[in-house]
Amino acid sequence: MSQFVAINVSKGKGASSGLTAHNERTTTPPNANQSLSHLNVIDDFSHLGSTLEERALNVIGKSAITRKVQSDAVLYSPLLFSGSHETLTKIMEEGRLNEWEEMNRNFIENKFGKENIISFALHADEATPHIHCSIVPIVRDQDKKGNARERLSARDLFSPDALKRLHDEYAEAMKVFGLSRGQDTSKSKVHHQTTAQYYRDLPEKIAEKQKELDELKPSPVGAVVGFLTSPLEKNARENKTLKGEIDDLKADLLKTKQSNELIKKDAQINVKMALERIQEHEAKLSRWFPIEEMRKIEKECKGIKLPETQIDSLIRDRSLSYSGALFSPGHKREVEVSQVRFEIKENKLFANGGTLAKMFDWFVGLFNQKEAKKLEEQRQAEEKANKGILPEALKMKSQLTPEEWAKFTEHLRTDTPQEPRKNPTQEPRKGRDFGID
């Protein structure tokens, strides 16, 4: 009976949520015997993060590593420790599983450092008891100047020579359980069966067992032959054994299908919940950042030729004070405005508390009043300038230049009354003309 230790080393970079779920039993795989799940030992590392990647980065951040972690660096190494099925089963039956787990824990902590462990789980509910452990591959050595340092390097920590030493040291530690060093895994055919491999091989195993059962044809019993009794009994026993194995495999296959259905339903529920969350977030975004409404307001602002930078400020801050030229679509003209308070309320644009049309009407009305006043002042000034000029002469104004008109009217004004001309031949009357009789 083989009694060898078994170690498997992998590389990890991403979140590995599936690996974490399997190792920490947040999901139960179909090949797990739930009647033995109480023997599992699963450590809690949630304080370091929810995924292996988060936990590894947490450990690296607390270490003495000074170099920047590369994007393609191996952040953690999933390890598997086990041994021969017969020996591990015997250890569990003898009630020494906790002892074996404790010795494995001590070996891993001494070999890789307790502070570098980010996952540890004993699985006793699968075919062969084993331990899953993930560690951050931190190497402690010296730099060229002889100074102590820490660096991240799975390549150096698990080099071919380092792996051979790891197997030797682990076998030495497990000697007390009757386990020894086996062959190099590159030369042997012993490998840990993954959950995916187990699922994939189930139909093939059932077919093989069914073929073996079909080949066990009952021997013909026409006459009573004493020497045939033993082969018949052996045939019946093997037949019964194979039927039992086939039934077990079919049960596992059925459990796998049922588990897949549950996983499918869970996935559908999760997708539905995710879509609901997305819709909820989209509804919030629509309330907080109503894109369509803001686009309408942007179009409205561009229609009155509000500068682009002012539009951005208005939509960002929901309010804006503006003075300058704007275009009034209703009046089809440019209007000069002053200290207009633009505001966005309930996804609508207001100007000085009212609509844009009212705002433009007010400024256009104000402009018209100023223009009317200006025209009246010009009329009065012109009337004053033309005072004393005969109406017949005013008709000639449009035919003359301003200079010619000014020269022409210089002698036509009647602002100052002229004295009546005296007749040189007329003598003043005496007496009566002066009021003297």
Backbone torsions as a table, in degrees:
resi	resn	phi	psi	omega
1	MET	NA	125.6	-179.8
2	SER	-69.7	140.7	-179.6
3	GLN	-138.4	68.0	-174.2
4	PHE	-110.8	153.8	172.5
5	VAL	-81.8	160.2	178.8
6	ALA	-140.3	130.4	177.9
7	ILE	-132.6	136.7	175.7
8	ASN	-128.6	131.6	-178.5
9	VAL	-119.6	132.4	178.8
10	SER	-127.0	175.0	177.3
11	LYS	-115.5	142.7	-179.8
12	GLY	-132.1	138.7	178.8
13	LYS	-130.4	-46.7	-175.1
14	GLY	-85.1	-162.0	-177.2
15	ALA	-69.2	-35.2	-179.6
16	SER	52.3	50.3	-179.3
17	SER	-64.9	-32.6	178.5
18	GLY	-66.5	-43.8	178.2
19	LEU	-63.2	-42.2	179.3
20	THR	-63.6	-42.4	180.0
21	ALA	-63.2	-40.3	179.5
22	HIS	-68.2	-49.3	-175.9
23	ASN	-66.0	-40.7	-176.3
24	GLU	-94.2	6.0	172.0
25	ARG	57.6	36.1	170.8
26	THR	-73.8	-19.2	168.7
27	THR	-128.0	144.8	-178.0
28	THR	-98.9	117.2	179.2
29	PRO	-71.3	150.1	-177.4
30	PRO	-63.5	-26.8	-178.7
31	ASN	-82.9	4.9	178.8
32	ALA	-86.4	137.3	176.5
33	ASN	-89.9	102.9	-173.1
34	GLN	-67.6	-17.4	177.3
35	SER	-71.1	-14.4	179.1
36	LEU	-109.4	3.3	-176.1
37	SER	-63.3	-23.8	-180.0
38	HIS	-67.9	-15.7	178.4
39	LEU	-85.9	-9.7	179.2
40	ASN	-65.8	147.9	174.7
41	VAL	-125.4	116.0	-176.9
42	ILE	-127.7	115.5	179.6
43	ASP	-77.9	150.7	-179.8
44	ASP	-99.1	117.4	178.4
45	PHE	-118.7	22.4	-176.9
46	SER	-63.4	-21.1	179.2
47	HIS	-67.7	-18.1	177.9
48	LEU	-93.0	-15.4	-178.5
49	GLY	145.2	166.5	-178.0
50	SER	-87.5	-23.4	179.1
51	THR	-117.7	162.9	178.8
52	LEU	-63.9	-34.8	179.2
53	GLU	-64.0	-45.6	179.2
54	GLU	-62.6	-42.0	-179.1
55	ARG	-65.1	-42.1	-179.8
56	ALA	-62.8	-45.3	179.4
57	LEU	-64.2	-33.9	176.4
58	ASN	-63.5	-45.9	179.6
59	VAL	-65.2	-42.5	-179.9
60	ILE	-62.2	-39.1	179.3
61	GLY	-63.8	-29.7	-179.9
62	LYS	-89.5	-9.2	-177.4
63	SER	-82.6	-178.0	179.5
64	ALA	-94.0	15.5	178.7
65	ILE	-69.5	126.7	-177.3
66	THR	-104.8	-24.8	-178.4
67	ARG	-76.2	148.0	179.2
68	LYS	-68.0	136.2	179.3
69	VAL	-74.2	125.4	-179.7
70	GLN	-72.5	154.4	-177.2
71	SER	-65.2	-27.2	-179.1
72	ASP	-100.8	13.6	-177.3
73	ALA	-71.5	147.9	173.4
74	VAL	-78.4	111.4	-175.0
75	LEU	-82.8	-29.5	-178.5
76	TYR	-152.2	159.5	-178.9
77	SER	-125.2	111.4	174.2
78	PRO	-73.8	127.0	-179.7
79	LEU	-117.0	150.1	175.2
80	LEU	-130.3	127.8	179.6
81	PHE	-118.2	127.5	179.6
82	SER	-157.5	-156.0	-179.5
83	GLY	-171.2	-168.5	-178.9
84	SER	-60.0	140.8	-176.6
85	HIS	-57.7	-46.4	-176.9
86	GLU	-61.5	-44.7	-177.4
87	THR	-68.4	-44.1	-179.4
88	LEU	-66.8	-36.7	177.1
89	THR	-64.9	-41.3	178.6
90	LYS	-63.5	-41.2	178.3
91	ILE	-60.0	-41.4	-179.8
92	MET	-68.8	-41.5	179.5
93	GLU	-65.4	-31.4	179.6
94	GLU	-81.6	-2.4	179.2
95	GLY	76.5	23.4	-178.0
96	ARG	-105.0	14.4	-176.6
97	LEU	-64.3	-40.4	178.5
98	ASN	-63.8	-36.5	177.6
99	GLU	-64.2	-44.2	178.9
100	TRP	-64.2	-40.3	178.2
101	GLU	-64.0	-43.2	-179.3
102	GLU	-64.5	-39.3	179.5
103	MET	-69.3	-36.2	175.7
104	ASN	-65.2	-42.2	179.3
105	ARG	-59.4	-47.4	179.3
106	ASN	-61.3	-41.4	-180.0
107	PHE	-62.3	-45.9	-177.6
108	ILE	-66.1	-43.0	-179.9
109	GLU	-64.1	-41.2	180.0
110	ASN	-70.3	-32.8	-176.1
111	LYS	-79.8	-42.9	-172.2
112	PHE	-115.1	-9.3	-178.7
113	GLY	94.0	124.9	-178.7
114	LYS	-59.7	-35.4	-176.8
115	GLU	-70.6	-13.7	-178.1
116	ASN	-98.9	0.5	179.3
117	ILE	-85.2	128.8	-178.8
118	ILE	-120.6	-0.8	176.2
119	SER	-162.9	137.0	178.6
120	PHE	-151.2	124.6	-178.5
121	ALA	-150.0	131.1	171.8
122	LEU	-98.1	123.8	177.2
123	HIS	-107.6	111.4	176.9
124	ALA	-105.8	-0.5	-174.9
125	ASP	-98.9	8.8	175.2
126	GLU	-107.9	-175.5	-172.9
127	ALA	-55.9	-46.1	179.8
128	THR	-126.6	127.9	177.4
129	PRO	-56.0	140.5	-179.4
130	HIS	-157.5	168.4	-178.8
131	ILE	-123.0	127.9	171.6
132	HIS	-98.6	130.7	179.3
133	CYS	-145.4	131.7	176.4
134	SER	-114.9	131.6	-178.8
135	ILE	-127.3	155.2	174.0
136	VAL	-87.1	120.3	-173.7
137	PRO	-75.3	76.2	179.0
138	ILE	-96.7	125.7	179.6
139	VAL	-101.4	132.9	176.0
140	ARG	-108.7	116.5	178.3
141	ASP	-149.5	-156.6	-179.1
142	GLN	-123.6	149.5	175.6
143	ASP	-82.2	-174.1	-176.8
144	LYS	-63.8	-24.2	179.5
145	LYS	-89.9	0.2	179.2
146	GLY	87.4	9.5	179.1
147	ASN	-85.1	140.7	179.0
148	ALA	-66.8	143.8	-178.7
149	ARG	-151.6	165.2	174.0
150	GLU	-126.4	140.3	179.4
151	ARG	-147.1	154.9	-178.9
152	LEU	-92.2	116.3	-178.4
153	SER	-160.1	95.5	174.8
154	ALA	-69.2	-29.7	-179.6
155	ARG	-63.0	-41.8	179.7
156	ASP	-79.1	-37.1	-177.4
157	LEU	-68.1	-30.8	-178.8
158	PHE	-123.8	45.3	173.2
159	SER	-68.0	163.9	179.0
160	PRO	-51.4	-44.9	179.6
161	ASP	-66.3	-40.0	-179.4
162	ALA	-66.2	-36.2	178.9
163	LEU	-66.6	-39.5	177.6
164	LYS	-63.1	-43.1	177.6
165	ARG	-63.7	-38.8	179.0
166	LEU	-60.3	-44.6	178.5
167	HIS	-64.5	-41.3	179.3
168	ASP	-62.4	-47.6	-177.6
169	GLU	-66.6	-39.2	179.8
170	TYR	-66.4	-41.4	178.2
171	ALA	-62.7	-38.7	178.2
172	GLU	-63.8	-39.7	-179.4
173	ALA	-70.8	-27.0	-176.7
174	MET	-95.5	6.5	-179.3
175	LYS	-59.2	-32.1	-177.1
176	VAL	-65.1	-17.0	179.7
177	PHE	-102.2	7.7	178.8
178	GLY	82.7	15.9	179.3
179	LEU	-100.1	147.1	-177.5
180	SER	-135.5	175.9	-178.9
181	ARG	-74.1	129.2	177.9
182	GLY	-97.2	-165.7	178.9
183	GLN	-78.2	165.4	174.5
184	ASP	-62.8	133.2	-177.2
185	THR	-61.8	-22.1	178.2
186	SER	-72.1	-18.9	-179.9
187	LYS	-107.3	-22.4	179.9
188	SER	-93.6	170.5	179.9
189	LYS	-107.9	14.9	-178.1
190	VAL	-89.5	119.9	178.9
191	HIS	-141.5	150.6	176.4
192	HIS	-70.5	132.6	178.8
193	GLN	-85.4	117.7	179.6
194	THR	-77.3	165.5	177.9
195	THR	-61.1	-41.2	179.9
196	ALA	-63.8	-41.0	178.0
197	GLN	-62.9	-40.9	-179.7
198	TYR	-60.4	-46.5	179.3
199	TYR	-62.4	-43.5	-175.9
200	ARG	-66.6	-33.4	-175.2
201	ASP	-87.0	-11.0	-175.4
202	LEU	-57.2	-53.4	-179.2
203	PRO	-58.6	-38.0	179.7
204	GLU	-65.0	-40.8	179.4
205	LYS	-64.0	-41.7	179.7
206	ILE	-61.6	-42.9	-179.7
207	ALA	-63.3	-40.7	178.8
208	GLU	-63.0	-45.2	-179.6
209	LYS	-65.5	-38.0	179.2
210	GLN	-65.6	-36.7	177.8
211	LYS	-65.2	-42.6	177.5
212	GLU	-61.9	-39.5	-179.8
213	LEU	-66.3	-39.7	-179.8
214	ASP	-66.3	-30.5	-179.4
215	GLU	-74.4	-17.1	179.4
216	LEU	-86.2	79.1	178.6
217	LYS	-80.4	134.7	177.8
218	PRO	-63.2	137.4	178.9
219	SER	-69.0	141.1	-179.6
220	PRO	-66.2	135.0	179.6
221	VAL	-120.4	81.6	177.0
222	GLY	-87.8	-42.6	179.5
223	ALA	-120.1	161.7	179.5
224	VAL	-78.4	106.5	180.0
225	VAL	-118.9	116.0	-174.3
226	GLY	-62.5	-37.7	-174.6
227	PHE	-75.1	-7.5	177.3
228	LEU	-85.6	-12.4	-175.4
229	THR	-59.1	-46.6	-177.1
230	SER	-63.5	-47.8	177.8
231	PRO	-61.4	-36.6	178.4
232	LEU	-63.4	-43.4	179.3
233	GLU	-64.2	-41.4	179.3
234	LYS	-63.7	-43.2	178.4
235	ASN	-59.7	-44.0	-179.8
236	ALA	-64.2	-40.2	179.7
237	ARG	-64.3	-46.2	179.7
238	GLU	-63.7	-38.7	177.5
239	ASN	-59.2	-47.1	-179.8
240	LYS	-63.5	-41.3	-179.7
241	THR	-63.1	-46.7	-179.1
242	LEU	-64.5	-39.1	177.0
243	LYS	-61.0	-40.9	178.3
244	GLY	-63.2	-42.4	179.2
245	GLU	-64.6	-41.4	179.1
246	ILE	-63.7	-42.7	178.6
247	ASP	-61.1	-41.0	178.9
248	ASP	-63.7	-44.7	-179.9
249	LEU	-64.8	-40.1	177.3
250	LYS	-63.9	-37.2	177.4
251	ALA	-63.6	-42.5	177.3
252	ASP	-63.0	-40.9	179.5
253	LEU	-64.4	-41.2	177.6
254	LEU	-63.1	-42.4	178.9
255	LYS	-62.6	-38.2	178.4
256	THR	-63.3	-44.9	179.2
257	LYS	-62.8	-42.3	179.0
258	GLN	-64.0	-40.7	178.7
259	SER	-64.3	-39.8	178.0
260	ASN	-62.9	-37.7	177.2
261	GLU	-63.7	-42.6	178.0
262	LEU	-63.5	-42.8	178.5
263	ILE	-61.9	-41.0	179.2
264	LYS	-62.8	-44.0	179.1
265	LYS	-64.9	-42.8	177.4
266	ASP	-60.1	-41.4	-179.8
267	ALA	-63.6	-41.5	178.6
268	GLN	-63.0	-41.9	178.3
269	ILE	-64.0	-43.3	-179.9
270	ASN	-64.1	-40.4	178.3
271	VAL	-63.6	-42.9	179.1
272	LYS	-62.0	-44.8	179.0
273	MET	-64.0	-39.7	179.3
274	ALA	-63.8	-41.8	178.5
275	LEU	-64.2	-39.4	177.8
276	GLU	-63.2	-41.1	178.4
277	ARG	-64.8	-40.6	178.6
278	ILE	-62.4	-44.4	179.0
279	GLN	-63.0	-39.1	178.2
280	GLU	-63.9	-43.0	178.6
281	HIS	-65.9	-39.4	178.5
282	GLU	-64.5	-36.9	177.7
283	ALA	-64.9	-41.6	177.8
284	LYS	-63.6	-45.0	179.1
285	LEU	-61.0	-38.0	178.7
286	SER	-65.0	-35.6	178.1
287	ARG	-75.2	-42.2	-176.6
288	TRP	-78.7	-38.0	-178.3
289	PHE	-131.1	74.9	-177.0
290	PRO	-70.2	91.1	-173.6
291	ILE	-60.2	-49.2	-176.0
292	GLU	-61.6	-43.5	179.8
293	GLU	-64.6	-39.6	179.7
294	MET	-66.9	-33.3	176.7
295	ARG	-65.3	-38.0	177.1
296	LYS	-64.2	-42.7	179.0
297	ILE	-65.5	-39.3	177.2
298	GLU	-60.4	-44.2	178.9
299	LYS	-62.7	-39.7	179.3
300	GLU	-64.6	-40.7	179.7
301	CYS	-67.8	-39.1	177.7
302	LYS	-66.6	-31.0	179.0
303	GLY	-64.4	-28.3	177.9
304	ILE	-99.1	8.1	176.6
305	LYS	61.8	41.1	171.5
306	LEU	-74.9	133.7	-177.1
307	PRO	-55.8	148.4	-175.9
308	GLU	-57.9	-43.4	-179.5
309	THR	-63.2	-35.1	178.7
310	GLN	-70.7	-34.7	176.9
311	ILE	-63.5	-44.4	178.9
312	ASP	-59.8	-44.1	-179.9
313	SER	-64.8	-40.2	-179.3
314	LEU	-63.6	-46.8	-178.6
315	ILE	-69.3	-35.5	179.6
316	ARG	-71.8	-46.8	-174.4
317	ASP	-96.3	-8.8	-179.5
318	ARG	67.7	7.8	175.9
319	SER	-156.6	157.1	-177.3
320	LEU	-163.5	137.0	173.3
321	SER	-106.0	129.1	-172.5
322	TYR	-139.3	140.2	172.7
323	SER	-133.2	134.8	-179.2
324	GLY	150.5	-166.7	-177.4
325	ALA	-87.4	136.7	175.0
326	LEU	-134.6	162.0	178.9
327	PHE	-105.9	128.9	179.3
328	SER	-97.7	108.9	178.6
329	PRO	-60.8	-34.4	-178.6
330	GLY	-68.6	-38.0	-178.5
331	HIS	-96.7	-9.1	177.8
332	LYS	54.9	47.6	-179.8
333	ARG	-158.0	162.4	177.2
334	GLU	-82.4	137.2	-177.1
335	VAL	-127.3	132.3	176.6
336	GLU	-86.1	122.4	-178.8
337	VAL	-117.7	160.9	-178.0
338	SER	-139.2	125.5	174.7
339	GLN	52.9	50.2	175.8
340	VAL	-82.3	131.6	179.8
341	ARG	-99.6	102.3	175.7
342	PHE	-86.0	138.2	178.3
343	GLU	-142.7	146.6	174.6
344	ILE	-109.0	114.1	178.8
345	LYS	-128.4	129.7	-179.5
346	GLU	52.4	40.8	176.6
347	ASN	62.5	28.2	176.1
348	LYS	-129.3	151.1	-177.0
349	LEU	-95.9	129.6	177.9
350	PHE	-124.2	149.2	176.9
351	ALA	-127.9	117.8	-175.5
352	ASN	53.0	37.6	176.0
353	GLY	83.2	-2.1	-179.2
354	GLY	-131.3	-163.7	-179.5
355	THR	-81.1	165.2	177.3
356	LEU	-63.4	-37.8	-179.0
357	ALA	-61.1	-44.0	179.0
358	LYS	-64.8	-39.5	179.0
359	MET	-62.0	-45.8	179.6
360	PHE	-66.1	-39.3	177.6
361	ASP	-58.4	-41.1	-177.9
362	TRP	-65.2	-48.1	-178.0
363	PHE	-69.0	-35.6	176.8
364	VAL	-66.1	-41.1	176.7
365	GLY	-61.8	-42.5	177.6
366	LEU	-62.6	-40.9	179.1
367	PHE	-64.2	-42.1	179.8
368	ASN	-63.7	-38.4	177.2
369	GLN	-62.3	-44.2	179.8
370	LYS	-64.8	-41.0	179.3
371	GLU	-64.9	-41.0	179.5
372	ALA	-63.9	-41.2	178.8
373	LYS	-64.4	-40.2	-179.3
374	LYS	-65.8	-41.5	178.5
375	LEU	-64.9	-38.8	178.9
376	GLU	-65.0	-40.8	178.6
377	GLU	-64.0	-39.8	177.9
378	GLN	-65.1	-39.0	179.9
379	ARG	-64.1	-43.6	-179.9
380	GLN	-65.1	-40.2	179.4
381	ALA	-64.0	-40.5	180.0
382	GLU	-68.4	-38.4	178.6
383	GLU	-63.2	-39.9	178.8
384	LYS	-66.4	-39.9	-179.2
385	ALA	-66.6	-29.5	-176.7
386	ASN	-93.8	4.4	-178.6
387	LYS	-65.1	135.4	178.4
388	GLY	90.5	-5.7	179.2
389	ILE	-94.8	131.1	-178.0
390	LEU	-62.7	144.0	179.6
391	PRO	-54.9	-36.4	-179.7
392	GLU	-64.0	-33.8	-179.4
393	ALA	-74.0	-32.5	-179.8
394	LEU	-62.3	-26.5	-179.6
395	LYS	-65.6	-22.8	-179.2
396	MET	-84.0	-6.0	-174.1
397	LYS	-61.0	-41.3	-176.9
398	SER	-69.8	-15.3	-178.1
399	GLN	-94.3	-5.9	-175.6
400	LEU	-117.1	156.5	173.4
401	THR	-76.3	163.1	178.4
402	PRO	-56.5	-37.6	-178.7
403	GLU	-68.5	-42.6	179.9
404	GLU	-66.4	-39.3	179.6
405	TRP	-64.6	-42.4	179.3
406	ALA	-61.2	-39.8	-179.3
407	LYS	-71.0	-36.4	-177.7
408	PHE	-69.6	-37.8	-175.2
409	THR	-85.6	-3.7	-177.1
410	GLU	-61.7	-33.5	-177.7
411	HIS	-101.6	3.9	-177.3
412	LEU	-104.7	-5.8	-176.5
413	ARG	-71.8	145.0	-179.6
414	THR	-119.9	25.8	-177.6
415	ASP	-63.2	-40.5	-178.1
416	THR	-103.2	119.1	-177.9
417	PRO	-66.6	137.0	179.5
418	GLN	-89.7	146.4	177.7
419	GLU	-73.9	142.7	179.0
420	PRO	-67.0	139.7	-179.0
421	ARG	-68.8	141.4	-179.7
422	LYS	-91.9	141.5	176.2
423	ASN	-85.8	115.1	-176.2
424	PRO	-61.9	-22.6	-178.5
425	THR	-86.3	-11.4	-175.4
426	GLN	-87.1	128.6	179.5
427	GLU	-99.0	145.0	178.4
428	PRO	-70.8	138.4	179.4
429	ARG	-77.0	136.3	-179.6
430	LYS	-93.4	153.6	175.3
431	GLY	78.1	-84.6	-174.4
432	ARG	-66.4	-38.5	-177.5
433	ASP	-66.8	-28.5	-179.3
434	PHE	-104.2	11.2	178.7
435	GLY	79.3	22.6	179.8
436	ILE	-112.2	127.2	179.2
437	ASP	-82.4	NA	NA
